[in-house]
């Protein structure tokens, strides 16, 4: 039975969203599971599949309105996705009458997060997510070697170059590198992101941010763990603003525009790092169905 899905994007970070809650159409499909890593890779393939940075599975939750499972394009699972949770909140609000309310509580691998939805005539314009407390100690991120201290402007070598990174976890690990020269952020991410992602310093691998502070704003390119170079990363934008405050490049308590290749997010880091708030859009691209068994058969030809 074909699997219904919604293609959604948050400033260019695109996902295939499948609603697998009991009673929803996505739970009735049967056949290969869209949560299976090989199925995720087939769906996300931009030439032979639907094409996406990942698959977001909406599942039932005992503590919130729904649970979001984040499956990267390579089939691995991520704890959290900032652009993804906005996309899931939009799909829930617009497709399920029981979820049509101004605040939704979505369970993630990073905890239960509140999403405030701004809508016009039943269509969500933007979503503001309370992302929770950033994790700053080496053990929480995690980093090797561990410990309770922070990694602040810590030296690391990738191929032929040394960088200084500040480590932050927003439920998933990030290594934020600020550039003070005129280097090309995208070129640096493409050249050094793959090496840094799998460096021994990061036992669970890491997302890698290449950033530049410009006045009170940030330009950012992210190499995402499990997906590679993407147009946007919500948790990466949050981690980068946290790192900018840690490095005393920006003040806490002020909304900071973060400009990514796909668009801009607004991020506020509370004083004393008590919480992080992220605001941005989400857009439904199209709705369709997919025959997963046929998709897998085509990949074996």
C-alpha atoms as a printed R data frame, in Angstrom:
    type eleno elety resid chain resno      x      y       z
1   ATOM     1    CA   UNK     A     1  0.000  0.000   0.000
2   ATOM     2    CA   UNK     A     2  1.535  3.385  -0.956
3   ATOM     3    CA   UNK     A     3  2.874  5.433   1.952
4   ATOM     4    CA   UNK     A     4  1.513  8.994   2.238
5   ATOM     5    CA   UNK     A     5  4.092 11.669   3.012
6   ATOM     6    CA   UNK     A     6  4.524 15.424   3.093
7   ATOM     7    CA   UNK     A     7  7.611 17.131   1.671
8   ATOM     8    CA   UNK     A     8  8.383 20.110   3.918
9   ATOM     9    CA   UNK     A     9 11.257 22.578   4.096
10  ATOM    10    CA   UNK     A    10 12.555 24.996   6.697
11  ATOM    11    CA   UNK     A    11 14.697 27.642   4.939
12  ATOM    12    CA   UNK     A    12 15.975 25.043   2.509
13  ATOM    13    CA   UNK     A    13 16.511 22.195   4.980
14  ATOM    14    CA   UNK     A    14 14.087 19.693   3.408
15  ATOM    15    CA   UNK     A    15 12.418 16.619   4.840
16  ATOM    16    CA   UNK     A    16 10.015 13.833   4.051
17  ATOM    17    CA   UNK     A    17  7.513 13.783   6.936
18  ATOM    18    CA   UNK     A    18  5.544 10.579   7.596
19  ATOM    19    CA   UNK     A    19  2.785 10.429  10.206
20  ATOM    20    CA   UNK     A    20  2.980  6.951  11.747
21  ATOM    21    CA   UNK     A    21  0.615  7.529  14.665
22  ATOM    22    CA   UNK     A    22 -2.181  4.942  15.034
23  ATOM    23    CA   UNK     A    23 -5.205  5.881  12.960
24  ATOM    24    CA   UNK     A    24 -3.253  8.186  10.650
25  ATOM    25    CA   UNK     A    25 -2.872  7.266   6.975
26  ATOM    26    CA   UNK     A    26  0.884  6.726   7.224
27  ATOM    27    CA   UNK     A    27  0.380  3.962   9.796
28  ATOM    28    CA   UNK     A    28 -1.718  1.908   7.365
29  ATOM    29    CA   UNK     A    29  0.866  1.360   4.657
30  ATOM    30    CA   UNK     A    30  2.401 -2.007   5.524
31  ATOM    31    CA   UNK     A    31  5.508 -3.350   3.789
32  ATOM    32    CA   UNK     A    32  9.018 -1.983   4.414
33  ATOM    33    CA   UNK     A    33  9.139  0.558   7.230
34  ATOM    34    CA   UNK     A    34 10.019  4.199   6.419
35  ATOM    35    CA   UNK     A    35 12.119  4.106   9.606
36  ATOM    36    CA   UNK     A    36 14.400  1.390   8.197
37  ATOM    37    CA   UNK     A    37 17.848  2.902   7.409
38  ATOM    38    CA   UNK     A    38 17.942  1.435   3.883
39  ATOM    39    CA   UNK     A    39 14.472  2.847   3.189
40  ATOM    40    CA   UNK     A    40 15.524  6.254   4.550
41  ATOM    41    CA   UNK     A    41 18.553  6.286   2.242
42  ATOM    42    CA   UNK     A    42 16.363  5.366  -0.744
43  ATOM    43    CA   UNK     A    43 13.762  8.045   0.018
44  ATOM    44    CA   UNK     A    44 16.387 10.751   0.542
45  ATOM    45    CA   UNK     A    45 18.303  9.958  -2.652
46  ATOM    46    CA   UNK     A    46 18.006 13.112  -4.772
47  ATOM    47    CA   UNK     A    47 18.334 11.297  -8.090
48  ATOM    48    CA   UNK     A    48 16.489  8.029  -7.593
49  ATOM    49    CA   UNK     A    49 14.178  8.840  -4.659
50  ATOM    50    CA   UNK     A    50 12.094 11.738  -3.381
51  ATOM    51    CA   UNK     A    51 15.164 13.669  -2.278
52  ATOM    52    CA   UNK     A    52 15.591 15.125   1.216
53  ATOM    53    CA   UNK     A    53 18.045 15.904   4.003
54  ATOM    54    CA   UNK     A    54 16.214 13.389   6.171
55  ATOM    55    CA   UNK     A    55 13.011 11.579   7.101
56  ATOM    56    CA   UNK     A    56 10.949 12.826  10.052
57  ATOM    57    CA   UNK     A    57  8.653 10.215  11.594
58  ATOM    58    CA   UNK     A    58  5.726 11.469  13.666
59  ATOM    59    CA   UNK     A    59  4.992  8.940  16.396
60  ATOM    60    CA   UNK     A    60  2.711  8.780  19.448
61  ATOM    61    CA   UNK     A    61  3.985 10.230  22.717
62  ATOM    62    CA   UNK     A    62  3.039  9.537  26.324
63  ATOM    63    CA   UNK     A    63  4.413 12.890  27.532
64  ATOM    64    CA   UNK     A    64  3.608 15.330  24.711
65  ATOM    65    CA   UNK     A    65  1.292 15.869  21.777
66  ATOM    66    CA   UNK     A    66  3.504 13.761  19.495
67  ATOM    67    CA   UNK     A    67  7.036 12.403  19.198
68  ATOM    68    CA   UNK     A    68  9.463 13.268  16.402
69  ATOM    69    CA   UNK     A    69 12.086 10.780  15.249
70  ATOM    70    CA   UNK     A    70 14.871 12.288  13.120
71  ATOM    71    CA   UNK     A    71 16.476 10.012  10.510
72  ATOM    72    CA   UNK     A    72 19.375 11.512   8.555
73  ATOM    73    CA   UNK     A    73 19.870 11.028   4.828
74  ATOM    74    CA   UNK     A    74 22.504  8.347   5.505
75  ATOM    75    CA   UNK     A    75 20.036  6.344   7.621
76  ATOM    76    CA   UNK     A    76 21.542  7.278  10.979
77  ATOM    77    CA   UNK     A    77 19.393  8.772  13.729
78  ATOM    78    CA   UNK     A    78 19.824 12.255  15.214
79  ATOM    79    CA   UNK     A    79 18.632 13.308  18.627
80  ATOM    80    CA   UNK     A    80 17.127 16.573  17.454
81  ATOM    81    CA   UNK     A    81 16.599 18.800  14.416
82  ATOM    82    CA   UNK     A    82 15.671 22.460  14.807
83  ATOM    83    CA   UNK     A    83 14.326 22.994  11.298
84  ATOM    84    CA   UNK     A    84 12.699 19.580  11.432
85  ATOM    85    CA   UNK     A    85 10.672 20.264  14.566
86  ATOM    86    CA   UNK     A    86  9.221 23.404  12.973
87  ATOM    87    CA   UNK     A    87  8.231 21.331   9.940
88  ATOM    88    CA   UNK     A    88  6.622 18.643  12.109
89  ATOM    89    CA   UNK     A    89  4.734 21.261  14.145
90  ATOM    90    CA   UNK     A    90  3.373 22.760  10.912
91  ATOM    91    CA   UNK     A    91  2.269 19.369   9.552
92  ATOM    92    CA   UNK     A    92  0.564 18.472  12.853
93  ATOM    93    CA   UNK     A    93 -1.262 21.803  13.060
94  ATOM    94    CA   UNK     A    94 -2.453 21.853   9.455
95  ATOM    95    CA   UNK     A    95 -3.340 18.161   9.014
96  ATOM    96    CA   UNK     A    96 -4.779 17.116  12.389
97  ATOM    97    CA   UNK     A    97 -7.740 19.092  13.818
98  ATOM    98    CA   UNK     A    98 -6.865 17.818  17.309
99  ATOM    99    CA   UNK     A    99 -3.502 19.608  17.034
100 ATOM   100    CA   UNK     A   100 -4.843 22.982  15.865
101 ATOM   101    CA   UNK     A   101 -3.771 25.059  18.867
102 ATOM   102    CA   UNK     A   102 -1.169 27.790  19.453
103 ATOM   103    CA   UNK     A   103  1.320 25.654  21.403
104 ATOM   104    CA   UNK     A   104  2.332 22.061  20.663
105 ATOM   105    CA   UNK     A   105  4.593 19.981  22.889
106 ATOM   106    CA   UNK     A   106  6.755 17.624  20.827
107 ATOM   107    CA   UNK     A   107  8.883 14.872  22.324
108 ATOM   108    CA   UNK     A   108 12.393 14.562  20.844
109 ATOM   109    CA   UNK     A   109 15.640 12.823  21.648
110 ATOM   110    CA   UNK     A   110 16.653 16.112  23.289
111 ATOM   111    CA   UNK     A   111 13.585 16.193  25.536
112 ATOM   112    CA   UNK     A   112 10.071 17.620  25.387
113 ATOM   113    CA   UNK     A   113 10.069 20.941  23.492
114 ATOM   114    CA   UNK     A   114  7.341 23.569  23.173
115 ATOM   115    CA   UNK     A   115  6.517 25.023  19.763
116 ATOM   116    CA   UNK     A   116  4.551 28.250  19.522
117 ATOM   117    CA   UNK     A   117  2.746 28.524  16.193
118 ATOM   118    CA   UNK     A   118  1.765 31.702  14.388
119 ATOM   119    CA   UNK     A   119 -0.959 30.984  11.821
120 ATOM   120    CA   UNK     A   120 -3.161 32.891   9.398
121 ATOM   121    CA   UNK     A   121 -6.397 31.293   8.157
122 ATOM   122    CA   UNK     A   122 -5.240 27.872   9.342
123 ATOM   123    CA   UNK     A   123 -1.814 28.089   7.652
124 ATOM   124    CA   UNK     A   124  1.277 28.278   9.874
125 ATOM   125    CA   UNK     A   125  3.492 31.261   9.034
126 ATOM   126    CA   UNK     A   126  6.276 30.705  11.576
127 ATOM   127    CA   UNK     A   127  7.158 28.536  14.545
128 ATOM   128    CA   UNK     A   128  9.019 29.583  17.684
129 ATOM   129    CA   UNK     A   129 10.689 26.696  19.497
130 ATOM   130    CA   UNK     A   130 11.857 26.676  23.098
131 ATOM   131    CA   UNK     A   131 14.986 24.611  22.493
132 ATOM   132    CA   UNK     A   132 15.879 24.075  26.154
133 ATOM   133    CA   UNK     A   133 19.179 24.491  27.944
134 ATOM   134    CA   UNK     A   134 22.368 24.161  25.908
135 ATOM   135    CA   UNK     A   135 24.729 21.468  27.180
136 ATOM   136    CA   UNK     A   136 28.208 22.891  27.649
137 ATOM   137    CA   UNK     A   137 30.301 20.381  29.595
138 ATOM   138    CA   UNK     A   138 32.520 17.876  27.814
139 ATOM   139    CA   UNK     A   139 30.604 14.904  29.221
140 ATOM   140    CA   UNK     A   140 27.239 16.273  28.074
141 ATOM   141    CA   UNK     A   141 28.272 16.966  24.470
142 ATOM   142    CA   UNK     A   142 30.157 14.450  24.516
143 ATOM   143    CA   UNK     A   143 33.850 15.105  23.836
144 ATOM   144    CA   UNK     A   144 36.969 13.028  24.268
145 ATOM   145    CA   UNK     A   145 38.565 13.251  26.715
146 ATOM   146    CA   UNK     A   146 35.512 13.819  28.907
147 ATOM   147    CA   UNK     A   147 35.113 15.863  32.050
148 ATOM   148    CA   UNK     A   148 32.958 18.646  33.434
149 ATOM   149    CA   UNK     A   149 34.859 21.520  31.823
150 ATOM   150    CA   UNK     A   150 33.952 23.368  28.627
151 ATOM   151    CA   UNK     A   151 35.635 23.254  25.235
152 ATOM   152    CA   UNK     A   152 36.174 26.930  24.482
153 ATOM   153    CA   UNK     A   153 38.303 27.906  21.467
154 ATOM   154    CA   UNK     A   154 39.908 24.464  21.629
155 ATOM   155    CA   UNK     A   155 42.509 23.666  18.974
156 ATOM   156    CA   UNK     A   156 41.863 20.869  16.472
157 ATOM   157    CA   UNK     A   157 43.678 19.919  13.275
158 ATOM   158    CA   UNK     A   158 41.887 18.770  10.136
159 ATOM   159    CA   UNK     A   159 44.043 17.779   7.185
160 ATOM   160    CA   UNK     A   160 46.424 20.699   6.592
161 ATOM   161    CA   UNK     A   161 44.841 23.310   8.869
162 ATOM   162    CA   UNK     A   162 44.351 24.044  12.548
163 ATOM   163    CA   UNK     A   163 41.019 25.439  13.756
164 ATOM   164    CA   UNK     A   164 39.702 26.647  17.101
165 ATOM   165    CA   UNK     A   165 36.246 25.346  18.013
166 ATOM   166    CA   UNK     A   166 33.754 25.847  20.822
167 ATOM   167    CA   UNK     A   167 31.616 22.794  21.578
168 ATOM   168    CA   UNK     A   168 27.892 23.024  22.324
169 ATOM   169    CA   UNK     A   169 25.146 20.418  22.447
170 ATOM   170    CA   UNK     A   170 21.551 21.320  21.678
171 ATOM   171    CA   UNK     A   171 20.640 17.695  22.321
172 ATOM   172    CA   UNK     A   172 23.026 16.874  19.463
173 ATOM   173    CA   UNK     A   173 26.747 17.783  19.258
174 ATOM   174    CA   UNK     A   174 28.149 20.856  17.505
175 ATOM   175    CA   UNK     A   175 31.681 22.135  16.931
176 ATOM   176    CA   UNK     A   176 31.443 25.867  16.174
177 ATOM   177    CA   UNK     A   177 34.350 27.533  14.369
178 ATOM   178    CA   UNK     A   178 34.406 31.322  13.994
179 ATOM   179    CA   UNK     A   179 36.373 32.839  11.147
180 ATOM   180    CA   UNK     A   180 37.851 36.293  11.649
181 ATOM   181    CA   UNK     A   181 39.269 36.521   8.128
182 ATOM   182    CA   UNK     A   182 37.538 36.738   4.743
183 ATOM   183    CA   UNK     A   183 37.581 32.996   4.048
184 ATOM   184    CA   UNK     A   184 34.730 31.365   2.113
185 ATOM   185    CA   UNK     A   185 32.527 29.646   4.714
186 ATOM   186    CA   UNK     A   186 30.971 27.211   2.247
187 ATOM   187    CA   UNK     A   187 34.335 26.211   0.776
188 ATOM   188    CA   UNK     A   188 35.702 25.590   4.273
189 ATOM   189    CA   UNK     A   189 32.677 23.485   5.223
190 ATOM   190    CA   UNK     A   190 33.003 21.375   2.083
191 ATOM   191    CA   UNK     A   191 36.762 20.936   2.491
192 ATOM   192    CA   UNK     A   192 37.039 20.302   6.231
193 ATOM   193    CA   UNK     A   193 33.548 19.344   7.418
194 ATOM   194    CA   UNK     A   194 33.820 15.644   6.472
195 ATOM   195    CA   UNK     A   195 37.105 15.263   8.378
196 ATOM   196    CA   UNK     A   196 35.967 17.143  11.472
197 ATOM   197    CA   UNK     A   197 32.629 15.303  11.626
198 ATOM   198    CA   UNK     A   198 34.358 11.989  12.325
199 ATOM   199    CA   UNK     A   199 37.367 13.267  14.307
200 ATOM   200    CA   UNK     A   200 38.350 11.199  17.363
201 ATOM   201    CA   UNK     A   201 37.483 14.174  19.580
202 ATOM   202    CA   UNK     A   202 33.780 13.483  18.882
203 ATOM   203    CA   UNK     A   203 32.785  9.933  19.897
204 ATOM   204    CA   UNK     A   204 29.229 10.378  18.485
205 ATOM   205    CA   UNK     A   205 30.475 12.359  15.473
206 ATOM   206    CA   UNK     A   206 29.537 16.045  15.296
207 ATOM   207    CA   UNK     A   207 27.880 18.783  13.298
208 ATOM   208    CA   UNK     A   208 30.437 21.384  12.200
209 ATOM   209    CA   UNK     A   209 29.639 25.106  11.982
210 ATOM   210    CA   UNK     A   210 31.741 27.646  10.079
211 ATOM   211    CA   UNK     A   211 30.586 31.100  11.169
212 ATOM   212    CA   UNK     A   212 31.377 34.782  10.988
213 ATOM   213    CA   UNK     A   213 29.975 37.516  13.279
214 ATOM   214    CA   UNK     A   214 28.984 40.612  11.352
215 ATOM   215    CA   UNK     A   215 27.817 43.391  13.649
216 ATOM   216    CA   UNK     A   216 25.014 41.868  15.699
217 ATOM   217    CA   UNK     A   217 24.329 39.152  13.122
218 ATOM   218    CA   UNK     A   218 25.930 35.848  12.105
219 ATOM   219    CA   UNK     A   219 26.687 34.303   8.715
220 ATOM   220    CA   UNK     A   220 26.739 30.519   8.967
221 ATOM   221    CA   UNK     A   221 27.354 27.399   6.882
222 ATOM   222    CA   UNK     A   222 26.890 23.958   8.474
223 ATOM   223    CA   UNK     A   223 28.271 20.542   7.663
224 ATOM   224    CA   UNK     A   224 25.612 18.302   9.209
225 ATOM   225    CA   UNK     A   225 26.385 14.980  10.805
226 ATOM   226    CA   UNK     A   226 24.862 12.276   8.620
227 ATOM   227    CA   UNK     A   227 23.638 14.647   5.891
228 ATOM   228    CA   UNK     A   228 26.641 16.691   4.755
229 ATOM   229    CA   UNK     A   229 26.375 20.245   3.518
230 ATOM   230    CA   UNK     A   230 22.818 21.554   3.937
231 ATOM   231    CA   UNK     A   231 21.145 24.889   3.257
232 ATOM   232    CA   UNK     A   232 20.208 25.328   6.912
233 ATOM   233    CA   UNK     A   233 20.530 23.757  10.362
234 ATOM   234    CA   UNK     A   234 18.308 24.944  13.208
235 ATOM   235    CA   UNK     A   235 20.221 23.364  16.079
236 ATOM   236    CA   UNK     A   236 23.426 24.580  14.397
237 ATOM   237    CA   UNK     A   237 22.143 28.158  14.377
238 ATOM   238    CA   UNK     A   238 21.258 27.862  18.077
239 ATOM   239    CA   UNK     A   239 24.609 26.307  18.977
240 ATOM   240    CA   UNK     A   240 26.440 29.017  17.042
241 ATOM   241    CA   UNK     A   241 24.733 31.857  18.923
242 ATOM   242    CA   UNK     A   242 25.476 30.074  22.211
243 ATOM   243    CA   UNK     A   243 29.128 29.769  21.167
244 ATOM   244    CA   UNK     A   244 29.205 33.460  20.185
245 ATOM   245    CA   UNK     A   245 27.999 34.384  23.676
246 ATOM   246    CA   UNK     A   246 30.519 32.022  25.280
247 ATOM   247    CA   UNK     A   247 33.325 33.609  23.266
248 ATOM   248    CA   UNK     A   248 32.011 37.095  24.154
249 ATOM   249    CA   UNK     A   249 31.398 37.950  20.516
250 ATOM   250    CA   UNK     A   250 27.695 38.706  21.171
251 ATOM   251    CA   UNK     A   251 25.621 39.463  24.291
252 ATOM   252    CA   UNK     A   252 23.041 37.134  25.823
253 ATOM   253    CA   UNK     A   253 19.363 38.056  25.936
254 ATOM   254    CA   UNK     A   254 19.285 39.649  22.472
255 ATOM   255    CA   UNK     A   255 17.593 38.145  19.408
256 ATOM   256    CA   UNK     A   256 20.293 37.400  16.839
257 ATOM   257    CA   UNK     A   257 19.622 36.957  13.114
258 ATOM   258    CA   UNK     A   258 21.518 33.945  11.775
259 ATOM   259    CA   UNK     A   259 21.908 33.959   7.987
260 ATOM   260    CA   UNK     A   260 22.248 30.513   6.418
261 ATOM   261    CA   UNK     A   261 22.385 29.704   2.680
262 ATOM   262    CA   UNK     A   262 18.656 28.880   2.693
263 ATOM   263    CA   UNK     A   263 17.429 31.815   4.753
264 ATOM   264    CA   UNK     A   264 17.469 33.451   8.180
265 ATOM   265    CA   UNK     A   265 16.576 32.211  11.659
266 ATOM   266    CA   UNK     A   266 16.175 34.354  14.784
267 ATOM   267    CA   UNK     A   267 17.882 32.940  17.914
268 ATOM   268    CA   UNK     A   268 17.885 34.230  21.485
269 ATOM   269    CA   UNK     A   269 20.163 32.827  24.191
270 ATOM   270    CA   UNK     A   270 18.894 33.570  27.691
271 ATOM   271    CA   UNK     A   271 21.237 34.950  30.299
272 ATOM   272    CA   UNK     A   272 23.183 32.324  32.231
273 ATOM   273    CA   UNK     A   273 22.433 29.952  29.310
274 ATOM   274    CA   UNK     A   274 19.133 28.991  30.928
275 ATOM   275    CA   UNK     A   275 17.434 28.373  27.557
276 ATOM   276    CA   UNK     A   276 17.583 29.027  23.829
277 ATOM   277    CA   UNK     A   277 14.699 30.184  21.652
278 ATOM   278    CA   UNK     A   278 14.597 29.793  17.864
279 ATOM   279    CA   UNK     A   279 12.075 31.339  15.468
280 ATOM   280    CA   UNK     A   280 11.672 30.646  11.750
281 ATOM   281    CA   UNK     A   281  9.372 29.528   8.914
282 ATOM   282    CA   UNK     A   282  8.357 26.152   7.550
283 ATOM   283    CA   UNK     A   283  6.737 25.489   4.172
284 ATOM   284    CA   UNK     A   284  4.911 22.508   2.724
285 ATOM   285    CA   UNK     A   285  6.295 21.794  -0.745
286 ATOM   286    CA   UNK     A   286  3.911 19.015  -1.776
287 ATOM   287    CA   UNK     A   287  2.008 15.944  -0.556
288 ATOM   288    CA   UNK     A   288  2.192 12.571  -2.277
289 ATOM   289    CA   UNK     A   289  2.463  8.805  -1.782
290 ATOM   290    CA   UNK     A   290  5.366  6.480  -2.420
291 ATOM   291    CA   UNK     A   291  5.568  2.752  -3.078
292 ATOM   292    CA   UNK     A   292  8.539  1.848  -0.909
293 ATOM   293    CA   UNK     A   293  8.846 -1.730  -2.188
294 ATOM   294    CA   UNK     A   294  9.049 -0.488  -5.791
295 ATOM   295    CA   UNK     A   295 11.539  2.211  -4.770
296 ATOM   296    CA   UNK     A   296 13.812 -0.419  -3.213
297 ATOM   297    CA   UNK     A   297 13.449 -2.700  -6.247
298 ATOM   298    CA   UNK     A   298 14.456  0.129  -8.593
299 ATOM   299    CA   UNK     A   299 17.632  0.749  -6.582
300 ATOM   300    CA   UNK     A   300 18.731 -2.877  -7.115
301 ATOM   301    CA   UNK     A   301 18.393 -2.732 -10.927
